[in-house]
Amino acid sequence: MLKILLNGINGRMGKTIEKLSSSYDNLEIVCGVDTKQDINSNVKTYLNINDVQEKVDIIIDFSHPNSLDSILNYALNKKIGIVICTTGHTKEQLNKINNASKTIPIFISYNMSIGINVLQKLLKTALKSLYKDYDIEITEKHHNQKLDSPSGTAIMLMDTINDFVKSNFDENVDFNHGRFGEKKREKKEVGVHSIRCGNMIGSHEIMFGGNNEIIELKHTAISRDVFAQGAIKAALYLFGKNAGIYNMNSMLNL
């Protein structure tokens, strides 16, 4: 039985993971950590991770980048793995994650949906044929409470494009975040657009525009369950792994 500590248990995603976990007979949410308390929760919840009394095998983190230091220190002390689903980390924080992965296994993904990671694979394939002759635009849409912009998934797609261009053309991509004013589109430019509206769960689209055709790669999340299921599968995958960085590509063999 895999024993999970859920960091951010009282947030939207935490509640979804807690709900879906009951359908698995090989894991259990033994406790949670959150700055908010929920008197209706059936899971023991702590304000501070250092107060946790339960034996824990894996941490699933769906919270805020500000909690990174505390969960890394706890995991390093207990020698347990972490599934990091939180987005919006700084470069310094990402370096801390990489350093910690030399000691413990860490699974990190900007998006826990299997479909979005297949989309990333399709993007890599499309770039081989379309990059030189097609304009590229990325559009991401989320609910009006989302803080980070562009989204972590959009950053993942941007990194995919930039890595392809650097390895094949030895140059960097000029990412234009939002279009404003009177200026002609540059040839090497990739537009990135963020929309925050209503209660949209998440939508990501990559558009390739040619002279006579438009090609669109798109993923839309219909329910938060897709991210929760991905996080749970990642925890099961990570348990027992050696120290290192793992992601959806390694789990799905993409």
C-alpha positions as CSV (number, residue, x, y, z in Angstrom):
1,M,0.0,0.0,0.0
2,L,1.5,3.3,-1.2
3,K,1.2,6.0,1.6
4,I,0.9,9.5,0.1
5,L,1.2,12.9,1.7
6,L,-0.8,15.4,-0.3
7,N,0.6,18.9,-0.1
8,G,-2.2,21.3,-1.0
9,I,-4.9,18.9,0.0
10,N,-7.6,21.6,0.4
11,G,-7.0,23.2,-3.0
12,R,-9.0,22.4,-6.1
13,M,-6.6,19.7,-7.3
14,G,-6.0,18.4,-3.8
15,K,-9.7,17.7,-3.3
16,T,-9.9,16.0,-6.7
17,I,-6.9,13.7,-6.0
18,E,-8.4,12.9,-2.5
19,K,-11.7,12.0,-4.2
20,L,-10.2,9.8,-6.9
21,S,-7.7,8.1,-4.6
22,S,-10.5,6.2,-3.0
23,S,-11.0,4.1,-6.2
24,Y,-7.4,2.7,-5.9
25,D,-6.8,-0.3,-3.7
26,N,-3.0,0.0,-3.8
27,L,-2.6,3.5,-2.3
28,E,-3.9,5.8,0.4
29,I,-3.8,9.5,1.2
30,V,-2.6,9.1,4.8
31,C,-2.3,12.9,5.5
32,G,-2.2,16.3,3.9
33,V,-0.6,19.7,4.4
34,D,-2.4,23.0,3.7
35,T,-2.5,26.6,4.9
36,K,-6.3,26.2,4.9
37,Q,-8.2,23.7,7.1
38,D,-11.3,21.9,6.1
39,I,-13.4,20.5,9.0
40,N,-15.2,18.2,6.5
41,S,-12.1,16.4,5.4
42,N,-11.6,12.8,6.4
43,V,-7.8,13.1,6.1
44,K,-5.6,14.4,8.9
45,T,-4.3,17.8,7.7
46,Y,-1.4,19.7,9.0
47,L,-0.5,23.4,8.7
48,N,3.3,22.6,8.7
49,I,4.8,19.6,7.0
50,N,7.3,19.2,9.8
51,D,4.4,18.3,12.2
52,V,3.4,15.2,10.1
53,Q,3.3,12.1,12.3
54,E,2.3,9.5,9.7
55,K,4.7,7.2,7.8
56,V,4.8,8.5,4.2
57,D,6.2,6.9,1.0
58,I,5.6,9.7,-1.5
59,I,4.6,13.4,-1.5
60,I,2.3,14.7,-4.2
61,D,2.6,18.5,-4.4
62,F,-0.2,20.5,-5.9
63,S,0.2,23.8,-4.0
64,H,2.3,26.9,-4.5
65,P,6.0,27.4,-5.4
66,N,6.5,29.0,-1.9
67,S,6.2,25.6,-0.3
68,L,9.1,24.1,-2.3
69,D,11.8,24.5,0.3
70,S,9.7,22.8,3.1
71,I,8.7,19.8,1.0
72,L,12.3,19.3,-0.4
73,N,13.8,19.4,3.1
74,Y,11.2,17.0,4.4
75,A,11.6,14.6,1.5
76,L,15.4,14.7,1.8
77,N,15.3,14.1,5.5
78,K,12.8,11.2,5.1
79,K,14.5,9.9,1.9
80,I,11.2,9.8,0.0
81,G,10.2,10.8,-3.5
82,I,8.1,13.8,-4.6
83,V,5.7,14.2,-7.5
84,I,5.8,18.0,-8.2
85,C,2.7,19.1,-10.1
86,T,2.9,22.8,-9.0
87,T,3.9,25.3,-11.7
88,G,5.5,28.8,-11.6
89,H,8.8,27.9,-10.1
90,T,11.8,30.2,-10.6
91,K,15.0,29.2,-12.2
92,E,16.6,29.1,-8.7
93,Q,13.9,26.8,-7.5
94,L,14.3,24.5,-10.5
95,N,18.0,24.3,-9.6
96,K,17.1,23.3,-6.1
97,I,14.9,20.5,-7.5
98,N,17.7,19.3,-9.7
99,N,20.1,19.3,-6.8
100,A,17.7,17.4,-4.6
101,S,17.1,14.8,-7.4
102,K,20.7,13.6,-6.9
103,T,19.6,12.2,-3.5
104,I,15.9,11.4,-4.0
105,P,13.6,10.5,-6.9
106,I,11.6,13.5,-8.2
107,F,8.8,13.5,-10.8
108,I,8.1,16.9,-12.2
109,S,5.7,17.9,-15.0
110,Y,4.2,21.2,-16.1
111,N,1.0,19.2,-16.9
112,M,0.0,15.9,-15.5
113,S,-2.4,15.1,-18.4
114,I,-1.4,12.2,-20.6
115,G,-3.0,13.9,-23.6
116,I,-1.0,17.1,-23.2
117,N,2.2,15.1,-23.2
118,V,1.1,13.4,-26.4
119,L,0.5,16.8,-27.8
120,Q,4.1,17.7,-27.0
121,K,5.2,14.7,-28.9
122,L,3.1,15.7,-31.9
123,L,4.6,19.2,-31.7
124,K,8.1,17.7,-32.0
125,T,7.0,15.8,-35.1
126,A,5.3,18.8,-36.7
127,L,8.4,21.0,-36.1
128,K,10.5,18.8,-38.3
129,S,8.3,19.5,-41.3
130,L,6.8,22.9,-40.7
131,Y,9.2,25.1,-38.7
132,K,11.1,26.7,-41.6
133,D,8.1,27.7,-43.7
134,Y,5.3,28.3,-41.2
135,D,4.5,30.9,-38.6
136,I,3.9,29.5,-35.1
137,E,1.6,30.8,-32.4
138,I,0.8,29.4,-29.0
139,T,-2.5,30.2,-27.2
140,E,-3.3,29.0,-23.6
141,K,-6.6,29.6,-21.9
142,H,-7.4,29.1,-18.1
143,H,-9.8,30.2,-15.4
144,N,-9.6,33.7,-14.0
145,Q,-8.0,32.6,-10.7
146,K,-4.8,31.2,-12.3
147,L,-1.8,33.3,-11.1
148,D,1.1,32.4,-13.4
149,S,1.2,33.5,-17.0
150,P,2.1,32.0,-19.4
151,S,1.0,28.7,-18.0
152,G,3.6,26.0,-17.1
153,T,2.3,23.9,-20.0
154,A,2.8,26.8,-22.4
155,I,6.4,27.1,-21.1
156,M,6.8,23.4,-21.7
157,L,5.7,23.9,-25.3
158,M,7.9,26.9,-25.7
159,D,10.9,24.9,-24.4
160,T,10.1,22.2,-26.9
161,I,10.2,24.6,-29.8
162,N,13.3,26.4,-28.5
163,D,15.2,23.1,-28.0
164,F,14.3,22.0,-31.5
165,V,15.5,25.3,-33.1
166,K,18.7,25.4,-31.0
167,S,19.7,21.8,-31.9
168,N,18.8,22.1,-35.6
169,F,19.6,25.7,-36.4
170,D,21.9,26.8,-33.6
171,E,19.7,29.8,-32.7
172,N,17.2,30.9,-30.2
173,V,13.5,31.6,-30.7
174,D,12.1,35.1,-30.1
175,F,9.0,34.5,-28.0
176,N,6.6,37.5,-28.3
177,H,4.2,37.5,-25.3
178,G,1.1,39.1,-26.5
179,R,0.9,41.3,-29.5
180,F,0.5,45.1,-29.1
181,G,1.1,48.1,-31.3
182,E,2.1,48.5,-34.9
183,K,4.9,46.1,-35.8
184,K,5.3,43.5,-38.5
185,R,5.7,39.9,-37.4
186,E,9.4,38.8,-37.4
187,K,10.2,35.6,-39.2
188,K,11.8,33.8,-36.2
189,E,9.1,35.0,-33.8
190,V,6.7,32.7,-32.0
191,G,3.7,34.4,-30.4
192,V,2.5,33.4,-27.0
193,H,-1.0,34.4,-25.8
194,S,-2.6,33.9,-22.4
195,I,-6.3,34.1,-21.7
196,R,-7.8,34.2,-18.2
197,C,-11.6,33.9,-18.4
198,G,-14.4,32.4,-16.3
199,N,-13.8,28.9,-15.0
200,M,-12.0,27.3,-17.9
201,I,-10.0,24.4,-16.8
202,G,-7.3,24.6,-19.4
203,S,-6.8,24.7,-23.2
204,H,-3.5,24.8,-25.2
205,E,-3.2,25.3,-28.9
206,I,-0.2,25.5,-31.3
207,M,-1.0,27.0,-34.6
208,F,1.2,26.6,-37.7
209,G,0.3,29.2,-40.3
210,G,1.4,28.7,-43.9
211,N,0.6,30.7,-47.1
212,N,-2.2,28.4,-48.0
213,E,-3.1,26.4,-45.0
214,I,-3.4,26.4,-41.2
215,I,-2.5,23.5,-39.0
216,E,-3.7,23.4,-35.4
217,L,-2.6,21.1,-32.6
218,K,-4.9,21.5,-29.6
219,H,-5.7,19.9,-26.2
220,T,-8.6,20.9,-24.0
221,A,-9.1,19.6,-20.4
222,I,-12.7,18.8,-19.8
223,S,-12.3,17.8,-16.1
224,R,-9.6,18.3,-13.5
225,D,-9.8,14.5,-13.0
226,V,-7.4,14.1,-15.9
227,F,-4.6,16.0,-13.9
228,A,-5.4,14.1,-10.7
229,Q,-5.3,10.7,-12.4
230,G,-1.9,11.7,-13.9
231,A,-0.6,12.7,-10.5
232,I,-1.7,9.4,-8.9
233,K,-0.2,7.4,-11.8
234,A,3.0,9.3,-11.4
235,A,3.2,8.5,-7.7
236,L,2.8,4.8,-8.4
237,Y,5.4,5.0,-11.1
238,L,7.9,6.9,-9.0
239,F,7.7,4.7,-5.9
240,G,10.8,2.5,-5.6
241,K,12.7,4.5,-8.3
242,N,16.4,5.5,-7.8
243,A,17.3,9.1,-7.3
244,G,16.9,11.3,-10.4
245,I,14.5,13.4,-12.4
246,Y,11.5,11.7,-13.9
247,N,8.6,13.1,-16.0
248,M,5.7,12.2,-18.2
249,N,7.9,11.3,-21.1
250,S,9.8,8.7,-19.1
251,M,6.6,7.3,-17.6
252,L,4.8,7.1,-21.0
253,N,7.9,6.2,-23.0
254,L,7.3,9.1,-25.3
